[in-house]
Amino acid sequence: MPPPEGPVITDVIAHPLTQSLPKPTVTSWGAYTEVSMVLIEVRTDTGITGIGETLARFSPLAYADLIETSLKPRLTGQPAHAIAAHWQTMRRALSGRSGGMLFEAIAGVDIALWDILGKSAGLPVATLLGGQGRRAIDVYAAAVNWVDDAAAIDELQNYFDRGFTRIKVKLSTPVPDACRRIELLRNHAGDNIGLCVDANWAYSLDEAIVVGQALAANGFFWFEEPLKPEDEDGYRELRRRCDVPLAAGESNYTIDQAAPLVTSRTLSILQPDVARSGGITETRRIADFAYAHNVGYAPHIGMSGIVCETASVHLAAAMPNFRVMECECDESPFKTEIADLAPGCLRQKNSRLDVPTGPGLGLDINWDAVARLRTKA
């Protein structure tokens, strides 16, 4: 007798949301005062609803339209548990090379399907992934913004006071200022606090070499996205010419985009973002591929919401090559208002974060908050 197919998808709803940040996030790209996302709701005939999140920093209405016009018709009436098959079906919604809005849209739906699977089985997603059985994971605070020296010291001290033992620093240009910032923050932190840097593509190769040398001299544990993601030759040359470990991958959508810098061991740390890189299904493939090449996995979160963060915690708990997860600390209604689970920055203790134990992602959504944050047309 064939096994039952389980719940059937009856609806896919995209909720475009926009928040004003209480405090701007400042990187080499500039100051972010407003950011968006799309919350995905997948309903089934059994009453089980899955929740996902699509990385849609800007133009969330366009993402919502793509999901409801191109993905929803391919999924309604289908068994919810056929997640791998649905991933391939959604991939064929648009032609062309992998990437862009389609894969971020797929990510949100895929996360919701895993949430349904976990709720149906009565198990957390981390258990369904068959991983390491971790009950807590290591996290680092993100981030000390690219602000003036006094403000940067204040932000660093705030993370100390909150119990973080690992902290990310944002850097930009000019390079001499970045190198001075590296020394300033290391001197303030001392030798017992782990520091890493995120440059958000700020540098040319020659600039990155200088900054990388300063990072190595000051004991920073990685140099994240120093170059634009397409500059794979630049990353390989940078790896040869500086000693600080390189980290990247949040800009990748699929395993084939991650592969070149993983197979060459250019990266020490790979950082896919589950709300961009095709959801839990593709992110798991990417992390496993990195594991096969002895490259660490460190989930990227950034300015995303609580659903992205929680899905990342489940992946971190399961993947054998997990190293440490980003714990975004900037104030954000997407993290504090949308669900019943407090964000990691408020739950962590000494840079350790418990893994949710409820079925699926372990989240209940506050639909009143979703309505308040809905993007205005």
VODO-144629 format. One record per atom (N, C-alpha, C): x negated, y, z. Coordinates in steps of 0.001 Angstrom, whole numbers, padded with zeros to 6 digits, always signed. Layout:
N
XYZ/...
//
This chain:
377
-000847-001200+000000/+000000+000000+000000/-000875+001240+000000/-000659+002163-000950/-001499+003374-000983/-001230+004234+000237/-002260+004971+000706/-002065+005855+001870/-001141+007003+001513/-000420+007551+002515/+000437+008703+002233/-000401+009891+001799/+000185+010708+000928/-000555+011851+000404/-000637+013007+001397/+000209+013006+002413/+000176+014100+003380/+000987+015292+002903/+000771+016440+003528/+001571+017624+003195/+001355+018085+001769/+002394+018673+001215/+002369+019204-000145/+002393+020738-000072/+001579+021367-000911/+001510+022830-000935/+002799+023407-001516/+003417+024308-000772/+004641+024959-001251/+004434+026425-001609/+003395+027036-001051/+003197+028461-001355/+001759+028855-001017/+001238+029823-001750/-000066+030436-001479/+000165+031943-001463/-000103+032561-000315/+000177+033985-000138/-001127+034708+000165/-001377+035773-000559/-002573+036580-000351/-002182+037877+000339/-002801+038140+001483/-002529+039347+002248/-003731+040292+002137/-003680+041319+001278/-004798+042271+001183/-004802+043202+002398/-005954+043294+003064/-006063+044070+004297/-007206+045074+004185/-007035+046233+004818/-008070+047262+004842/-008152+047851+006243/-009382+048026+006722/-009588+048592+008050/-010526+049797+007966/-010293+050773+008837/-011246+051848+009064/-012127+051427+010230/-013436+051429+010023/-014354+050993+011067/-014464+052063+012150/-014304+051687+013419/-014446+052673+014504/-015810+053351+014515/-016841+052617+014069/-018192+053160+013977/-018775+052715+012640/-019326+053621+011828/-019846+053213+010523/-020977+052188+010638/-020994+051254+009694/-022130+050368+009515/-023060+051013+008496/-024340+051197+008858/-025265+051950+008010/-026404+051039+007568/-026509+050825+006256/-027552+049995+005669/-028243+050792+004572/-029137+050132+003831/-029799+050800+002710/-028814+051181+001611/-027619+050615+001625/-026586+050955+000643/-025847+052229+001023/-025946+052637+002282/-025228+053809+002751/-024388+053462+003971/-023455+054365+004296/-022601+054190+005473/-021240+053648+005042/-020846+052536+005647/-019532+051964+005400/-018572+052472+006486/-017528+053164+006087/-016524+053643+007036/-015200+052896+006883/-015046+052175+005777/-013824+051418+005502/-014211+050157+004742/-013551+049058+005023/-013853+047804+004352/-012573+046967+004268/-012497+046101+003264/-011290+045304+003028/-011609+043810+003018/-010568+043018+003008/-010647+041567+002867/-009277+041086+002402/-009174+039800+002094/-007871+039198+001804/-007699+037985+002705/-006644+037989+003498/-006287+036842+004325/-005405+035924+003485/-005732+034642+003454/-005014+033675+002636/-004136+032808+003535/-002902+032611+003121/-001963+031753+003827/-001495+030672+002855/-001774+029409+003168/-001315+028288+002351/-000274+027513+003154/+000955+027498+002660/+002052+026819+003346/+002291+025431+002750/+002846+024537+003571/+003129+023175+003123/+004546+022780+003497/+005002+021647+002916/+006366+021173+003165/+006545+020573+004554/+005460+020332+005293/+005562+019782+006649/+005587+020873+007709/+005494+022123+007299/+005458+023216+008251/+004057+023607+008677/+003041+022841+008271/+001654+023187+008577/+001197+024286+007629/+000604+025334+008192/+000082+026447+007400/-001413+026581+007635/-002163+026698+006561/-003603+026911+006651/-003951+028361+006409/-005025+028822+007060/-005458+030208+006963/-006884+030253+006413/-007118+031153+005471/-008459+031348+004916/-008765+032828+004764/-009985+033109+004358/-010406+034504+004161/-011267+034625+002917/-010937+035625+002117/-011678+035951+000902/-012499+037215+001132/-013776+037150+000785/-014638+038319+000880/-014246+039283-000239/-013583+040357+000136/-013108+041354-000832/-013359+042724-000231/-014627+043123-000193/-014981+044365+000478/-014214+045557-000081/-013982+045529-001391/-013297+046625-002061/-012269+046041-003037/-011298+046821-003434/-010257+046430-004398/-009515+045160-003972/-009027+045075-002739/-008375+043843-002279/-007087+043521-003026/-006413+044540-003562/-005184+044275-004307/-005474+043479-005578/-006624+043739-006193/-006998+042986-007387/-007247+041520-007045/-007907+041263-005903/-008122+039884-005462/-006788+039187-005201/-005894+039875-004509/-004601+039273-004181/-003841+038907-005454/-003900+039760-006460/-003224+039469-007726/-003840+038251-008405/-005165+038162-008403/-005840+037003-008992/-005405+035718-008306/-005345+035734-006990/-004984+034530-006234/-003550+034112-006534/-002645+035073-006526/-001237+034712-006653/-000817+034442-008096/-001533+034996-009070/-001152+034751-010469/-001961+033637-011123/-003216+033416-010689/-004068+032433-011366/-004313+031166-010543/-004338+031266-009220/-004623+030095-008390/-003351+029440-007852/-002446+030237-007368/-001208+029692-006784/-000467+028745-007734/-000248+029087-009025/+000494+028160-009897/-000206+026815-010080/-001510+026764-009918/-002251+025509-010072/-002172+024628-008822/-001710+025199-007705/-001743+024482-006436/-000372+024086-005908/+000632+024878-006164/+001948+024575-005602/+002462+023237-006162/+003043+022456-005243/+003530+021128-005594/+002486+020026-005515/+001249+020391-005184/+000149+019423-005122/-000135+019014-003667/-000669+017799-003458/-001020+017378-002095/-002127+018258-001520/-001936+018759-000315/-002877+019716+000267/-004234+019106+000568/-004279+017793+000801/-005530+017169+001238/-006509+016894+000097/-006097+017077-001140/-007001+016815-002281/-007900+018025-002506/-008699+018350-001502/-009429+019618-001512/-010462+019672-002633/-011225+018618-002823/-012253+018630-003867/-011635+018783-005252/-010516+018105-005481/-009839+018227-006772/-009319+019647-006979/-008769+020237-005922/-008253+021600-006044/-009381+022591-006320/-010554+022344-005739/-011687+023239-005989/-012016+023267-007480/-012064+022086-008094/-012363+022020-009522/-011256+022663-010362/-010006+022455-009950/-008887+023068-010670/-008962+024588-010617/-009255+025123-009440/-009362+026579-009304/-010549+027109-010090/-011646+026353-010122/-012827+026783-010883/-012486+026999-012355/-011543+026222-012871/-011191+026320-014287/-010139+027393-014558/-009786+028168-013539/-008803+029228-013754/-009340+030317-014673/-010654+030536-014653/-011304+031484-015547/-012500+030809-016184/-012798+031159-017424/-013991+030625-018079/-015187+031499-017750/-016338+031087-018229/-017554+031862-017971/-018383+031254-016859/-019533+031862-016584/-020448+031352-015571/-019881+031573-014168/-020381+030776-013241/-019885+030816-011865/-020175+032151-011215/-019181+032657-010465/-019447+033855-009684/-018291+034828-009657/-018536+035948-009003/-017601+037045-009001/-016341+036817-008186/-015318+037579-008522/-014075+037567-007761/-013446+036188-007701/-013558+035408-008782/-012913+034093-008779/-013434+033235-007637/-014743+033212-007433/-015298+032319-006415/-015029+032824-005007/-014944+034127-004846/-014533+034653-003554/-013062+034336-003299/-012244+034364-004345/-010841+033988-004209/-010706+032500-003870/-011448+031664-004569/-011446+030233-004280/-011838+029980-002832/-012815+030741-002346/-013312+030544-000981/-012185+030642+000036/-011354+031675-000088/-010281+031853+000878/-009281+030725+000848/-008902+030272-000340/-007947+029169-000458/-008562+027876+000086/-009820+027632-000245/-010487+026409+000204/-010559+026342+001733/-010904+027460+002384/-010945+027485+003850/-009570+027123+004406/-008512+027672+003816/-007153+027375+004279/-006818+025897+004117/-007267+025271+003042/-007002+023845+002834/-007710+022992+003886/-008921+023359+004255/-009617+022654+005334/-008897+022854+006669/-008352+024036+006875/-007579+024297+008087/-006362+023379+008143/-005673+023208+007015/-004531+022295+006936/-004963+020864+007243/-006068+020436+006652/-006553+019073+006877/-006828+018828+008358/-007480+019795+009007/-007769+019645+010423/-006516+019618+011271/-005550+020483+010952/-004295+020492+011712/-003525+019198+011501/-003555+018664+010290/-002866+017405+010015/-003477+016249+010796/-004813+016268+010913/-005519+015191+011608/-005605+015412+013110/-005289+016633+013557/-005440+016956+014972/-006886+017075+015396/-007761+017479+014452/-009199+017545+014713/-009762+018889+014258/-010803+019396+014932/-011457+020614+014447/-012198+020346+013141/-012331+021400+012335/-013025+021269+011052/-014438+020741+011244/-015127+021190+012305/-016497+020711+012546/-016548+019200+012651/-015540+018584+013249/-015488+017126+013354/-015207+016496+012005/-014309+017091+011229/-014003+016570+009901/-015240+016574+009001/-016119+017535+009209/-017340+017615+008402/-018339+016523+008772/-018070+015799+009840/-018888+014633+010194/-020310+014984+010556/-020485+016081+011269/-021826+016599+011463/-022481+016237+012769/-023120+017211+013379/-024052+016989+014469/-023389+016940+015853/-022106+017241+015934/-021439+017212+017221/-021842+018330+018157/-022353+019425+017620/-022753+020539+018486/-021531+021181+019140/-021620+021448+020427/-020552+022141+021137/-020790+023649+021211/-022017+024060+020967/-022375+025479+020937/-023484+025666+019921/-023586+026881+019389/-024592+027177+018371/-025365+028424+018764/-026579+028557+018215/-027396+029749+018421/-026938+030862+017486/-026907+032085+018004/-026513+033244+017205/-027496+034385+017434/-027482+035355+016507/-028255+036579+016690/-027337+037778+016493/-027641+038872+017156/-026841+040087+017049/-027135+040802+015740/-026085+041284+015094/-026220+042075+013876/-025378+043339+014029/-025960+044466+013886/-027371+044706+013644/-027694+046093+014192/-029002+046354+014331/-029479+047715+014577/-029418+048451+013241/-028612+049488+013153/-028367+050172+011887/-029561+051027+011465/-029547+051439+010193/-030584+052326+009654/-030206+053761+010012/-030461+054091+011272/-030137+055399+011829/-031429+056008+012373/-031343+057157+013036/-032563+057767+013550/-033154+056928+014688/-034401+057215+015030/-035123+056382+015987/-034409+056264+017334/-033940+057376+017848/-033300+057355+019164/-032041+056495+019141/-031245+056636+018080/-030026+055825+017976/-030362+054350+017798/-031424+054060+017046/-031829+052671+016858/-032263+052033+018177/-033010+052765+018976/-033424+052255+020297/-032201+052016+021176/-031233+052933+021130/-030018+052767+021919/-029257+051506+021496/-029160+051266+020179/-028454+050080+019701/-029183+048806+020115/-030515+048819+019996/-031299+047664+020413/-031103+047383+021900/-031156+048415+022707/-030985+048243+024150/-029592+047716+024478/-028597+048151+023738/-027233+047667+023949/-027141+046162+023743/-027851+045662+022735/-027844+044211+022503/-028561+043474+023630/-029647+044036+024132/-030296+043453+025314/-029289+043347+026456/-028591+044448+026692/-027678+044511+027822/-026522+043512+027682/-026187+043157+026441/-025108+042195+026208/-025604+040753+026240/-026886+040560+026469/-027422+039230+026642/-028015+038583+025404/-028110+039323+024293/-028679+038735+023077/-030192+038603+023207/-030700+037476+022759/-032144+037242+022752/-032723+037240+021334/-031829+037352+020330/-032240+037452+018927/-031415+038558+018280/-032065+039445+017514/-031396+040645+017013/-031883+040961+015598/-030947+041337+014732/-031272+041764+013370/-031367+043280+013293/-032310+043748+012456/-032562+045169+012246/-032357+045486+010769/-031624+046550+010462/-031476+047012+009085/-032627+047956+008744/-033237+047755+007557/-034301+048626+007072/-033950+049179+005698/-034578+050315+005368/-034399+050915+004054/-035695+051633+003671/-035600+052585+002786/-036735+053402+002376/-036633+054764+003047/-037731+055527+003107/-039067+055241+002556/-039811+054184+003366/-040736+053519+002683/-041468+052415+003284/-042241+052820+004542/-042951+053958+004566/-043652+054322+005811/-042707+054417+007010/-041490+054937+006786/-040520+055006+007868/-040088+053616+008312/-039930+052718+007360/-039555+051344+007703/-040643+050677+008530/-041893+050865+008149/-042992+050249+008892/-043098+050818+010305/-042864+052122+010431/-042857+052716+011780/-041703+052162+012617/-040551+051953+011982/-039404+051402+012705/-039706+049983+013199/-040378+049207+012376/-040745+047844+012760/-041582+047853+014036/-042593+048706+014073/-043472+048771+015250/-042728+049339+016463/-041899+050346+016223/-041158+050967+017319/-040255+049952+018023/-039500+049200+017242/-038549+048268+017840/-039254+047064+018468/-040341+046620+017860/-041095+045523+018498/-041671+045987+019830/-042215+047185+019889/-042772+047683+021148/-041700+047799+022223/-040503+048224+021819/-039422+048347+022795/-038894+046979+023227/-038832+046046+022293/-038275+044725+022602/-039228+043860+023403/-040529+044041+023220/-041490+043133+023822/-041593+041847+023018/-042334+040900+023549/-042633+039687+022791/-041608+038572+022975/-040690+038708+023924/-039778+037610+024229/-038426+037709+023528/-038225+038768+022748/-036985+038942+021986/-037270+038652+020522/-036456+037791+019925/-036603+037495+018506/-036007+038601+017656/-036780+039126+016705/-036311+040167+015802/-036444+039706+014352/-035431+040024+013547/-035509+039790+012105/-035019+041044+011394/-035196+041091+010087/-034892+042290+009296/-034028+041931+008105/-033086+042824+007806/-032271+042734+006600/-032455+044032+005823/-032940+043918+004582/-033207+045114+003772/-032114+045410+002755/-031160+044476+002546/-030068+044713+001594/-030571+045218+000240/-031617+044540-000297/-032181+044803-001626/-032875+046153-001730/-033372+046702-000656/-033855+048081-000671/-035139+048279-001469/-035931+047232-001689/-037321+047434-002098/-037647+046899-003480/-038673+047513-004074/-039375+046917-005202/-040316+045847-004650/-040908+045056-005519/-041832+044022-005067/-042997+044621-004297/-043599+045667-004833/-044754+046262-004162/-044380+046823-002790/-043222+047438-002707/-042765+047953-001413/-042509+046817-000434/-041890+045743-000922/-041567+044615-000056/-042823+043948+000494/-043896+043936-000293/-045154+043355+000186/-045672+044137+001388/-045619+045464+001299/-046091+046300+002416/-045233+046085+003652/-043924+046105+003484/-043021+045900+004614/-043182+044496+005182/-043323+043520+004307/-043508+042139+004760/-044758+041962+005597/-045822+042635+005221/-047055+042560+006009/-046856+043160+007400/-046104+044261+007476/-045812+044866+008782/-044947+043947+009630/-044006+043278+009002/-043150+042348+009739/-043946+041177+010293/-044830+040630+009467/-045657+039507+009923/-046558+039934+011073/-047121+041135+010974/-048027+041615+012030/-047298+041840+013347/-045981+042069+013275/-045207+042341+014476/-044306+041179+014892/-044518+040016+014312/-043855+038807+014768/-042366+038726+014500/-041888+039316+013415/-040474+039179+013052/-040249+037790+012449/-039069+037199+012728/-038912+035793+012340/-038356+035588+010939/-037808+036642+010271/-037567+036540+008828/-037352+037916+008217/-037490+037944+006879/-037320+039134+006052/-036190+038801+005084/-035022+039412+005314/-033807+039047+004586/-033539+039993+003427/-033251+039422+002272/-032887+040140+001054/-033734+041387+000805/-035050+041247+000739/-035889+042412+000421/-035701+042890-001014/-035385+041969-001932/-035263+042271-003353/-033851+041947-003822/-033469+042478-004968/-032162+042141-005512/-032118+040650-005831/-030958+040010-005715/-030898+038546-005811/-031322+037988-007165/-031187+038774-008217/-031571+038267-009544/-033084+038188-009736/-033846+038845-008899/-035301+038918-009075/-035980+037688-008467/-035719+036530-009039/-036267+035289-008482/-037781+035221-008626/-038316+035734-009721/-039779+035776-009864/-040389+036679-008791/-039717+037789-008491/-040210+038676-007443/-040237+037993-006087/-039203+037221-005772/-039181+036488-004503/-040336+035489-004425/-040584+034794-005539/-041681+033822-005525/-043035+034507-005326/-043210+035675-005961/-044465+036408-005793/-044582+036957-004369/-043482+037443-003832/-043499+037954-002457/-043853+036844-001474/-043328+035663-001708/-043655+034528-000829/-045158+034257-000830/-045785+034432-001982/-047229+034183-002073/-048045+035271-001380/-047474+036472-001255/-048293+037616-000839/-047962+038172+000552/-047055+037548+001273/-046853+037940+002669/-046485+036712+003488/-046736+036788+004778/-046617+035612+005635/-045296+035505+006383/-044469+036523+006352/-043200+036438+007059/-042234+035543+006270/-041487+034652+006923/-040512+033810+006215/-039456+034654+005502/-039051+034205+004322/-038041+034909+003545/-036678+034243+003710/-035637+035077+003781/-034262+034615+003907/-033412+035326+002867/-032471+034605+002273/-031549+035190+001287/-030455+034169+001021/-029490+034570+000212/-028452+033637-000209/-027032+034124-000022/-026830+035240+000695/-025466+035726+000878/-024854+036188-000433/-025693+036491-001422/-025199+036960-002717/-024927+035825-003690/-025219+034586-003301/-024977+033432-004163/-023531+032967-004049/-022999+032493-005158/-021642+031957-005177/-021618+030432-005169/-022618+029790-005773/-022571+028343-005953/-023949+027724-005734/-023967+026402-005699/-025201+025669-005449/-026226+025912-006547/-025780+026055-007802/-026751+026249-008884/-027456+027590-008770/-026777+028607-008171/-027428+029894-007973/-028415+029846-006810/-028153+029001-005839/-029074+028855-004715/-030292+028007-005072/-030140+027133-006050/-031139+026088-006303/-032553+026595-006602/-032753+027599-007476/-034134+027928-007862/-035041+028298-006695/-034570+029109-005767/-035424+029541-004656/-035476+028517-003530/-034575+027528-003584/-034633+026425-002618/-035603+025352-003097/-035475+024930-004342/-036339+023862-004841/-037803+024288-004867/-038071+025576-005063/-039455+026065-005073/-039967+026354-003660/-039125+026170-002644/-039445+026471-001235/-039831+027940-001055/-039314+028802-001931/-039569+030232-001776/-038900+030765-000512/-037684+030299-000265/-036953+030697+000927/-037206+029714+002058/-037346+030251+003254/-037371+029405+004449/-035970+029226+005009/-035113+030216+004754/-033754+030229+005287/-032786+030596+004169/-031717+029790+004032/-030663+030066+003056/-029420+030527+003807/-028766+031602+003293/-027695+032278+004033/-026399+032418+003233/-025787+031354+002791/-024513+031511+002086/-023430+032054+003007/-022492+032785+002418/-021342+033332+003141/-020110+032532+002715/-019470+031856+003660/-018385+030931+003337/-017212+031635+002656/-017030+032940+002885/-015938+033676+002253/-016288+034137+000845/-017521+033906+000417/-017946+034209-000943/-018309+032942-001716/-019044+032042-001077/-019657+030912-001797/-018714+029713-001897/-017510+029979-002401/-016598+028888-002721/-015973+028192-001536/-016004+028804-000348/-015349+028210+000803/-016180+027140+001494/-015531+026369+002341/-016220+025325+003101/-016759+024250+002172/-016007+023912+001133/-016425+022830+000225/-017765+023129-000432/-017901+024287-001068/-019144+024600-001773/-020248+024998-000807/-019916+025679+000276/-020947+026057+001240/-021581+024826+001860/-020774+023816+002123/-021330+022558+002640/-022299+021936+001632/-021934+021956+000368/-022833+021421-000665/-024146+022196-000687/-024044+023515-000584/-025241+024356-000599/-026127+024047+000598/-025528+023933+001780/-026309+023647+002986/-026948+022268+002905/-026234+021286+002388/-026808+019946+002235/-027959+019951+001232/-027812+020726+000160/-028885+020831-000825/-030129+021439-000188/-029927+022494+000614/-031057+023096+001317/-031710+022090+002255/-030901+021299+002940/-031432+020273+003854/-032314+019279+003109/-031890+018907+001905/-032674+017946+001108/-034035+018507+000728/-034187+019836+000794/-035465+020474+000451/-036138+021109+001669/-035695+020710+002856/-036305+021195+004106/-036230+022717+004254/-035125+023283+003806/-034851+024706+003962/-033728+024865+004982/-033867+025811+005915/-032877+026003+006954/-031613+026680+006451/-030529+026489+007193/-029219+027075+006880/-028830+028031+008001/-028501+029280+007619/-028123+030306+008603/-026940+031092+008038/-025715+030802+008465/-024540+031433+007860/-024558+032953+007945/-024168+033590+006836/-024002+035036+006780/-022550+035382+007097/-022342+036444+007882/-020996+036886+008238/-020748+038313+007758/-021638+039236+008127/-021490+040619+007716/-020222+041254+008246/-019545+042032+007423/-018372+042789+007844/-017070+042030+007661/-017152+040702+007547/-015961+039889+007350/-015161+039786+008640/-014060+039030+008602/-013159+038923+009732/-013344+037652+010530/-012439+037441+011465/-012530+036335+012404/-012366+034984+011719/-011644+034913+010602/-011463+033635+009917/-012772+033192+009274/-013439+034111+008577/-014761+033818+008012/-015733+033411+009113/-015761+034188+010195/-016678+033888+011285/-016424+032506+011863/-015162+032155+012078/-014835+030879+012706/-015125+029712+011770/-014827+029860+010487/-015192+028807+009528/-016700+028601+009516/-017454+029684+009643/-018915+029593+009667/-019409+028871+010917/-018741+029093+012050/-019118+028388+013277/-018940+026881+013103/-017845+026472+012476/-017615+025040+012256/-018691+024443+011344/-019043+025149+010282/-020125+024675+009414/-021446+024609+010170/-021722+025625+010960/-022971+025645+011735/-023043+024469+012695/-021904+024114+013280/-021884+022992+014219/-022148+021659+013532/-021881+021604+012225/-021940+020328+011522/-023188+020103+010689/-023817+021150+010199/-024906+020980+009246/-026225+020616+009938/-026946+019628+009427/-028166+019172+010100/-029297+020183+010095/-029315+021079+009108/-030404+022057+008995/-030006+023437+009499/-028931+023505+010294/-028527+024797+010861/-029631+025333+011761/-029899+026644+011634/-030907+027308+012458/-030272+028307+013428/-029564+029310+012902/-028979+030356+013742/-027936+031072+012899/-026866+031577+013524/-025785+032240+012801/-025719+033718+013143/-025405+034521+012144/-025204+035944+012346/-023981+036175+013237/-024122+037068+014195/-023028+037452+015088/-022828+038956+014933/-021969+039331+014016/-021737+040742+013709/-021090+041425+014902/-021690+042524+015353/-021269+043172+016595/-020590+044510+016407/-020561+045047+015187/-019869+046312+014980/-018376+046144+015265/-017774+047154+015859/-016344+047081+016174/-015536+046887+014890/-014554+045967+014937/-013827+045627+013724/-012454+045059+014062/-011370+045721+013656/-010039+045139+013833/-009890+043783+013165/-010648+043536+012070/-010581+042227+011416/-011025+041107+012349/-011863+041438+013322/-012327+040422+014260/-011562+040425+015577/-011063+041571+015985/-010467+041666+017317/-008949+041602+017329/-008299+041837+016186/-006840+041957+016199/-006099+040871+015435/-006748+040246+014459/-006028+039373+013539/-005659+038024+014154/-006443+037521+015082/-006203+036177+015630/-006339+036180+017139/-005996+035036+017740/-006016+034919+019201/-007395+034606+019750/-008372+034324+018891/-009735+034010+019326/-010576+035271+019296/-011228+035587+020413/-012102+036757+020461/-013305+036553+019553/-013849+037620+018961/-015018+037459+018088/-016229+036958+018860/-017163+036384+018112/-018339+035795+018728/-019155+036765+019553/-019203+038034+019133/-020010+039004+019873/-019488+039204+021291/-018202+038926+021523/-017630+039053+022860/-017654+037737+023631/-017793+036616+022923/-017776+035301+023588/-019165+034742+023849/-020179+035212+023123/-021516+034641+023252/-022111+034906+024632/-022977+033998+025042/-023733+034168+026281/-025177+033786+026003/-026078+034752+026192/-027503+034515+025936/-027744+033962+024542/-027048+034552+023563/-027184+034168+022152/-026748+032733+021881/-025788+032235+022667/-025170+030930+022423/-023662+031127+022330/-023031+030443+021383/-021617+030620+021108/-020930+029259+021048/-019854+029097+021829/-019117+027837+021838/-018376+027624+020520/-018257+026361+020119/-017527+025978+018912/-016059+025739+019284/-015103+026328+018556/-013685+026092+018865/-013339+024604+018789/-012464+024162+019681/-012131+022736+019772/-010711+022421+019334/-009926+023431+018972/-008568+023187+018525/-008539+022588+017132/-007381+022071+016700/-007289+021464+015356/-007492+022503+014258/-008074+022065+013166/-008364+022966+012060/-009435+023968+012452/-009232+025212+012107/-010170+026260+012509/-010031+026598+013988/-008856+026321+014563/-008627+026643+015970/-008170+028067+016183/-007460+028626+015192/-006997+030015+015247/-005483+030087+015130/-004876+031016+015845/-003490+031410+015616/-003503+032878+015181/-002772+033184+014104/-002808+034512+013512/-001775+035427+014159/-002174+036671+014371/-001283+037726+014854/-000705+038422+013623/+000493+038031+013235/+001059+038541+011989/+001470+040000+012098/+001718+040483+013303/+001984+041917+013471/+000743+042731+013108/-000431+042240+013537/-001679+042934+013199/-001934+042877+011700/-001633+041742+011084/-001795+041622+009627/-000922+042664+008920/+000297+042827+009383/+001191+043812+008764/+000647+045234+008936/+000087+045531+010112/-000455+046877+010348/-001640+047176+009452/-002448+046157+009158/-003692+046359+008415/-003513+046191+006903/-002306+045911+006462/-002088+045652+005043/-002506+046848+004194/-003199+046568+003107/-003676+047607+002196/-002512+048329+001551/-002594+049627+001551/-001548+050427+000902/-001799+050477-000603/-000748+050312-001349/-000849+050319-002826/-001205+051710-003324/
//
